[in-house]
Amino acid sequence: MNSLFSEIFGCYYKVITEIVNNSPLSIDEIRNIINENGFAESCFHLLPKLETLPFIEKREGKYYSLLGNKIKLPLTNIEKSWLKAISQDPRFELFAVDYDKSKLDDIEPLYEQEQFKYFDKYSDGDDFGNCYYQKHFRKINTALENSTPVKIVYQSPKKDRITVNHYIPVKFEFSPKDDKFRFFAARIRNGKLIDYVCLNMGRILDVRNSNETFKGKPNLEPHIEKFDCEEPVVVEVYNDRNAIERFMVEFSTYRKHSEFDNNTQTCTTKIYYRKTDEIEVLIKLLSFGPTLKVLGPERFLELFKYRIQKQYEMIKE
């Protein structure tokens, strides 16, 4: 398994693995697996060969695997190297449970964390290595996966108030600029959904089991605009120094509406963002310099001018 590219990781091997691991299957079920995991012509090539494979047997209209165990592909050296690299990320242990790092002791990581240099990033990010933070994160993640309620003790941003409520976690988000996790949750009381909230992981003091029950599954999407700013920021991006393409990549995770003017070669875009992301959006826009112009709204434009003025004064000093 030293080769970077091996045929056993190819499309057809993956299809056969799915068929073997999920047998017994009817011909229609096999056709669906091939269509989902293969190419347009895969059925034409694979279906006639099924009965010639020594480890698949057809009985009473279904195909059975003759193997004693399911197929498990081994890790290549490059995969082990990548796994060693991401295991060094401080966020890794939030998701990895019972992970034995010693098994990769003799593996050289694909890259080192020190190779990455971050700019325009806050220095007060979440303490991902804190044992209580990890415990809270995993409990919330389990509740999210199972749509079960949890009781959360939460500290206000100014640390002047502590609240205790019951929530069903719905969706995690991570802010690279803040270096923090937050999650959206449905707040429930007496079996009824009260509202949807956004909570910062770093402000959670405790996560406990909840005796609340809720029939149904929370649906955040119809309420997501509640967390957005009242007005989108409107910008005009000039087709200079590949700015439009860079802009689209930089704001790829944001909901937006864009129009391109062929005559002026400019792109006018409305960016919809969360209230909590306003400073992050502002810093991203400032990084485009003279290739971008903020058109509104007035409140955001004044904030934008203020930050530019502050930067100018720092340079003069």
C-alpha positions as CSV (number, residue, x, y, z in Angstrom):
1,M,0.0,0.0,0.0
2,N,2.9,2.4,-0.7
3,S,1.5,3.6,-3.9
4,L,-0.3,7.0,-3.9
5,F,-2.9,5.7,-6.4
6,S,-4.1,2.2,-6.2
7,E,-6.8,0.5,-8.3
8,I,-8.4,-1.0,-5.2
9,F,-9.5,2.5,-4.2
10,G,-11.0,3.1,-7.7
11,C,-14.7,3.4,-8.6
12,Y,-15.4,-0.2,-9.6
13,Y,-13.7,-1.6,-6.5
14,K,-15.8,0.7,-4.4
15,V,-19.0,-0.5,-6.1
16,I,-18.2,-4.2,-5.6
17,T,-17.3,-3.4,-2.0
18,E,-20.8,-1.9,-1.4
19,I,-22.5,-4.8,-3.1
20,V,-20.6,-7.4,-1.0
21,N,-21.0,-5.5,2.3
22,N,-24.8,-5.0,1.8
23,S,-25.7,-8.4,0.4
24,P,-28.1,-10.1,-0.1
25,L,-29.4,-7.8,-2.8
26,S,-31.8,-8.0,-5.7
27,I,-30.7,-6.9,-9.2
28,D,-32.6,-3.6,-8.8
29,E,-30.9,-2.8,-5.5
30,I,-27.5,-3.6,-7.1
31,R,-28.3,-1.4,-10.1
32,N,-29.1,1.5,-7.7
33,I,-25.8,1.0,-5.9
34,I,-23.9,1.0,-9.2
35,N,-25.7,4.2,-10.4
36,E,-25.0,6.0,-7.1
37,N,-21.3,5.0,-6.9
38,G,-20.3,4.4,-10.5
39,F,-20.3,6.1,-13.9
40,A,-23.1,6.3,-16.5
41,E,-21.9,3.2,-18.3
42,S,-21.0,1.2,-15.1
43,C,-24.1,-1.0,-15.2
44,F,-23.3,-2.1,-18.7
45,H,-19.8,-3.3,-17.6
46,L,-20.5,-4.6,-14.1
47,L,-23.9,-6.4,-14.2
48,P,-22.8,-9.1,-16.7
49,K,-19.7,-9.9,-14.5
50,L,-21.6,-10.4,-11.2
51,E,-22.2,-14.1,-11.7
52,T,-18.6,-14.7,-12.7
53,L,-17.1,-13.3,-9.5
54,P,-16.0,-16.2,-7.2
55,F,-17.1,-14.5,-4.0
56,I,-20.7,-13.7,-5.1
57,E,-23.4,-16.3,-5.5
58,K,-26.9,-15.9,-7.0
59,R,-29.7,-17.8,-5.2
60,E,-33.5,-17.4,-5.7
61,G,-33.1,-14.1,-7.5
62,K,-30.8,-12.5,-5.0
63,Y,-27.0,-12.1,-4.9
64,Y,-25.2,-13.3,-1.7
65,S,-21.6,-12.7,-0.6
66,L,-19.6,-15.9,0.1
67,L,-17.0,-13.9,2.2
68,G,-17.0,-14.5,5.9
69,N,-16.5,-10.8,6.7
70,K,-17.2,-7.5,5.2
71,I,-14.5,-5.9,3.0
72,K,-12.4,-3.2,4.8
73,L,-9.8,-1.3,2.8
74,P,-6.5,-0.7,4.4
75,L,-5.1,2.8,4.9
76,T,-2.3,3.8,2.5
77,N,0.8,5.5,3.9
78,I,-0.4,8.9,2.5
79,E,-3.7,8.5,4.3
80,K,-1.9,7.6,7.6
81,S,0.3,10.7,7.1
82,W,-2.7,12.9,6.5
83,L,-4.4,11.4,9.6
84,K,-1.3,12.1,11.7
85,A,-1.3,15.7,10.5
86,I,-5.0,16.4,11.3
87,S,-4.7,14.7,14.6
88,Q,-2.3,17.5,15.7
89,D,-5.0,20.1,15.1
90,P,-6.3,21.1,18.6
91,R,-9.9,20.7,17.4
92,F,-9.4,17.0,16.4
93,E,-10.1,15.6,19.8
94,L,-13.5,17.3,19.9
95,F,-14.7,14.8,17.3
96,A,-12.4,11.8,17.8
97,V,-13.5,9.5,20.7
98,D,-11.2,6.8,22.0
99,Y,-8.6,7.7,19.4
100,D,-5.2,6.0,20.1
101,K,-2.5,8.4,18.8
102,S,0.2,5.9,19.6
103,K,-0.7,3.8,16.5
104,L,0.7,6.6,14.4
105,D,3.9,7.2,16.4
106,D,6.1,6.0,13.6
107,I,4.3,8.0,10.9
108,E,5.5,11.3,9.6
109,P,2.7,13.9,9.3
110,L,1.8,15.2,5.9
111,Y,2.3,18.8,7.3
112,E,2.9,20.5,10.6
113,Q,0.6,23.0,12.2
114,E,3.5,25.4,12.5
115,Q,3.5,25.8,8.7
116,F,0.3,27.7,8.8
117,K,0.4,31.5,9.5
118,Y,-2.9,33.2,10.3
119,F,-3.6,36.9,9.8
120,D,-6.6,39.0,11.0
121,K,-7.5,36.3,13.5
122,Y,-8.5,37.0,17.1
123,S,-6.2,35.7,19.8
124,D,-8.9,34.8,22.3
125,G,-10.3,31.7,20.6
126,D,-11.9,28.8,22.3
127,D,-9.7,26.6,24.5
128,F,-10.2,23.4,22.5
129,G,-7.8,21.4,24.7
130,N,-9.8,22.1,27.9
131,C,-11.2,18.8,29.2
132,Y,-14.5,20.5,30.2
133,Y,-14.8,22.1,26.8
134,Q,-14.3,18.8,25.1
135,K,-16.8,17.1,27.4
136,H,-19.5,19.7,26.7
137,F,-18.8,19.7,23.0
138,R,-19.2,15.9,22.8
139,K,-22.4,15.9,24.8
140,I,-23.9,18.6,22.6
141,N,-22.7,16.8,19.4
142,T,-24.3,13.5,20.6
143,A,-27.5,15.4,21.3
144,L,-27.4,17.0,17.9
145,E,-26.9,13.6,16.1
146,N,-29.8,12.1,18.1
147,S,-32.1,15.2,18.2
148,T,-32.4,14.8,22.0
149,P,-32.7,17.6,24.5
150,V,-29.9,18.7,26.9
151,K,-29.9,21.0,29.9
152,I,-27.3,23.8,29.5
153,V,-25.9,26.2,32.1
154,Y,-24.9,29.2,30.1
155,Q,-23.0,32.4,31.0
156,S,-23.9,35.8,29.4
157,P,-21.3,37.6,27.2
158,K,-20.7,40.2,30.0
159,K,-20.4,37.3,32.6
160,D,-23.0,39.1,34.7
161,R,-25.8,36.5,34.3
162,I,-26.2,32.7,34.3
163,T,-29.1,31.0,32.7
164,V,-30.3,27.4,32.7
165,N,-32.5,26.2,29.8
166,H,-33.3,23.0,27.9
167,Y,-32.2,22.9,24.2
168,I,-32.2,20.6,21.2
169,P,-29.0,21.3,19.3
170,V,-29.5,21.7,15.6
171,K,-26.4,22.9,13.8
172,F,-22.7,23.6,14.6
173,E,-20.8,26.5,13.1
174,F,-17.1,27.4,13.3
175,S,-15.7,31.0,12.8
176,P,-12.1,30.9,11.5
177,K,-11.8,34.6,12.3
178,D,-12.9,34.2,15.9
179,D,-11.4,30.7,16.2
180,K,-14.6,29.7,18.1
181,F,-17.4,27.2,17.8
182,R,-21.1,28.1,18.2
183,F,-24.3,26.2,17.6
184,F,-27.9,26.8,16.8
185,A,-30.4,25.2,19.1
186,A,-34.2,25.0,19.7
187,R,-35.1,26.1,23.2
188,I,-37.9,24.0,24.7
189,R,-40.0,24.2,27.8
190,N,-42.8,21.8,28.9
191,G,-42.6,19.9,25.6
192,K,-43.0,23.0,23.5
193,L,-40.6,24.8,21.2
194,I,-40.1,28.3,22.5
195,D,-37.6,29.8,20.0
196,Y,-34.3,29.3,18.3
197,V,-31.0,30.6,19.7
198,C,-27.3,30.7,18.9
199,L,-25.0,29.8,21.7
200,N,-21.2,30.1,22.0
201,M,-19.4,26.9,23.1
202,G,-16.9,28.9,25.2
203,R,-19.7,30.3,27.4
204,I,-21.1,27.0,28.4
205,L,-20.5,26.1,32.1
206,D,-22.2,22.7,32.1
207,V,-24.2,20.3,30.0
208,R,-26.6,17.9,31.7
209,N,-29.2,15.3,30.8
210,S,-32.6,16.8,30.3
211,N,-36.0,15.4,31.4
212,E,-37.7,17.5,28.7
213,T,-39.4,15.7,25.8
214,F,-40.3,17.1,22.4
215,K,-42.4,15.5,19.7
216,G,-41.1,16.2,16.3
217,K,-37.8,17.4,14.9
218,P,-36.7,21.1,15.0
219,N,-36.5,22.8,11.7
220,L,-34.1,25.8,11.8
221,E,-34.2,26.8,8.1
222,P,-37.5,28.8,8.2
223,H,-36.1,30.8,11.2
224,I,-32.5,31.3,10.1
225,E,-33.1,34.9,8.9
226,K,-33.8,35.7,12.5
227,F,-30.0,35.6,13.0
228,D,-29.2,37.7,10.0
229,C,-28.6,41.5,9.9
230,E,-31.6,43.5,9.0
231,E,-30.0,44.6,5.7
232,P,-27.4,42.9,3.5
233,V,-24.1,44.8,2.8
234,V,-23.9,45.9,-0.8
235,V,-20.5,46.0,-2.5
236,E,-19.2,46.7,-6.0
237,V,-16.1,44.6,-7.0
238,Y,-13.9,45.7,-9.9
239,N,-12.5,43.2,-12.3
240,D,-8.9,44.0,-11.4
241,R,-6.1,41.7,-10.1
242,N,-8.6,38.8,-10.3
243,A,-10.6,40.5,-7.5
244,I,-14.0,39.1,-8.5
245,E,-12.9,35.5,-8.5
246,R,-11.0,36.0,-5.1
247,F,-14.1,37.7,-3.7
248,M,-16.4,34.8,-4.7
249,V,-14.0,32.3,-3.1
250,E,-13.6,34.4,0.1
251,F,-17.4,34.8,0.5
252,S,-18.3,31.3,-0.8
253,T,-19.9,30.3,2.6
254,Y,-22.2,33.4,2.7
255,R,-25.6,33.7,1.2
256,K,-25.4,36.4,-1.5
257,H,-27.0,37.7,-4.7
258,S,-24.6,38.9,-7.5
259,E,-25.0,40.8,-10.8
260,F,-22.2,41.3,-13.3
261,D,-22.2,44.4,-15.6
262,N,-20.4,43.6,-18.9
263,N,-20.1,47.3,-19.8
264,T,-18.3,48.3,-16.6
265,Q,-16.8,44.9,-15.9
266,T,-17.9,45.2,-12.3
267,C,-19.8,42.8,-10.0
268,T,-22.5,44.2,-7.6
269,T,-23.2,41.8,-4.7
270,K,-25.5,41.7,-1.7
271,I,-24.0,39.7,1.2
272,Y,-26.4,38.3,3.8
273,Y,-24.6,37.6,7.1
274,R,-25.2,36.8,10.7
275,K,-25.1,39.6,13.2
276,T,-22.3,37.9,15.1
277,D,-20.2,37.8,11.9
278,E,-20.3,41.6,11.1
279,I,-16.7,42.3,12.2
280,E,-15.5,39.3,10.3
281,V,-17.3,40.4,7.1
282,L,-15.9,43.9,7.6
283,I,-12.3,42.7,7.9
284,K,-12.7,40.4,4.8
285,L,-14.0,43.4,2.8
286,L,-11.1,45.7,4.0
287,S,-8.6,43.1,2.7
288,F,-9.7,43.8,-0.9
289,G,-8.4,47.4,-0.8
290,P,-9.1,49.6,-3.8
291,T,-10.6,46.7,-5.8
292,L,-13.9,46.9,-3.8
293,K,-16.3,49.6,-2.9
294,V,-19.0,49.4,-0.2
295,L,-22.3,50.9,-1.4
296,G,-24.4,50.4,1.8
297,P,-26.3,50.2,4.0
298,E,-25.3,53.6,5.6
299,R,-24.6,52.1,9.1
300,F,-22.2,49.5,7.7
301,L,-20.6,52.2,5.4
302,E,-19.9,54.4,8.4
303,L,-18.3,51.5,10.2
304,F,-16.2,50.7,7.2
305,K,-15.0,54.4,7.0
306,Y,-14.2,54.4,10.7
307,R,-12.0,51.3,10.4
308,I,-10.2,52.8,7.4
309,Q,-9.6,56.0,9.3
310,K,-8.2,54.1,12.3
311,Q,-5.8,52.2,10.0
312,Y,-4.7,55.5,8.4
313,E,-4.0,57.0,11.9
314,M,-2.0,54.0,12.9
315,I,0.2,54.3,9.8
316,K,0.8,58.0,10.4
317,E,2.0,57.3,13.9
